[in-house]
Amino acid sequence: NFGIQEVIHFGERLYEVFPGTPELRGGYVWANEKPGLGIDIDEEKAAKYPISLSTIQWTQARWPDGTIWTP
């Protein structure tokens, strides 16, 4: 039960970039038949989704003494 309760629902992009990612079907997580985790990366498809290096606002939400605050 724990595995299905904590599973992240993957989007189409993730399946496109990482072939072999486990699938959700009928309330179960299904692994593939490849050895190990069986997950690969398609670098050509990953290049279509460049990383954003901009600063995420919530990571900057601190007082000068380092205390975290909610903006």
C-alpha positions as CSV (number, residue, x, y, z in Angstrom):
1,N,0.0,0.0,0.0
2,F,2.8,2.4,0.8
3,G,4.2,2.5,-2.7
4,I,0.9,3.4,-4.4
5,Q,0.1,6.0,-1.7
6,E,3.4,7.8,-2.1
7,V,3.7,7.5,-5.9
8,I,4.2,10.6,-8.0
9,H,1.9,10.9,-11.0
10,F,4.3,11.2,-13.9
11,G,3.4,13.4,-16.9
12,E,3.9,12.7,-20.5
13,R,7.2,14.6,-20.6
14,L,8.7,12.3,-18.0
15,Y,7.7,9.2,-19.9
16,E,9.1,10.7,-23.1
17,V,12.5,11.6,-21.5
18,F,12.8,8.6,-19.3
19,P,11.7,5.5,-21.1
20,G,11.0,2.6,-18.8
21,T,9.5,4.7,-16.0
22,P,7.0,2.6,-13.9
23,E,3.4,3.0,-15.0
24,L,0.2,3.5,-13.0
25,R,-2.5,1.1,-14.1
26,G,-5.6,0.0,-12.3
27,G,-4.3,1.4,-8.9
28,Y,-1.0,-0.5,-9.2
29,V,2.5,0.6,-10.0
30,W,3.9,-1.6,-12.8
31,A,7.6,-1.9,-13.4
32,N,9.1,-2.8,-16.8
33,E,10.7,-6.1,-17.7
34,K,14.3,-4.7,-18.1
35,P,17.1,-5.6,-15.6
36,G,17.6,-3.3,-12.6
37,L,15.3,-0.3,-12.5
38,G,15.1,-0.5,-16.3
39,I,14.9,3.3,-16.6
40,D,16.9,5.0,-19.4
41,I,17.3,8.7,-20.5
42,D,16.7,9.9,-24.0
43,E,19.1,12.9,-24.1
44,E,17.8,14.2,-27.4
45,K,14.3,14.5,-26.0
46,A,15.6,15.9,-22.7
47,A,17.3,18.7,-24.6
48,K,13.8,19.9,-25.6
49,Y,13.2,20.9,-22.0
50,P,16.1,23.1,-20.8
51,I,16.6,23.7,-17.1
52,S,15.7,27.1,-15.7
53,L,18.5,28.6,-13.7
54,S,16.4,31.5,-12.3
55,T,16.2,31.9,-8.6
56,I,13.1,30.4,-7.0
57,Q,11.4,33.1,-4.9
58,W,10.7,30.9,-1.8
59,T,14.4,30.0,-1.5
60,Q,15.1,33.7,-0.9
61,A,12.5,34.1,1.9
62,R,14.9,34.6,4.8
63,W,15.6,37.4,7.3
64,P,19.2,38.7,7.5
65,D,19.8,36.3,10.4
66,G,18.9,33.3,8.3
67,T,15.4,32.8,9.8
68,I,12.9,31.4,7.2
69,W,9.7,33.4,6.7
70,T,6.7,33.0,4.5
71,P,6.4,35.8,1.9
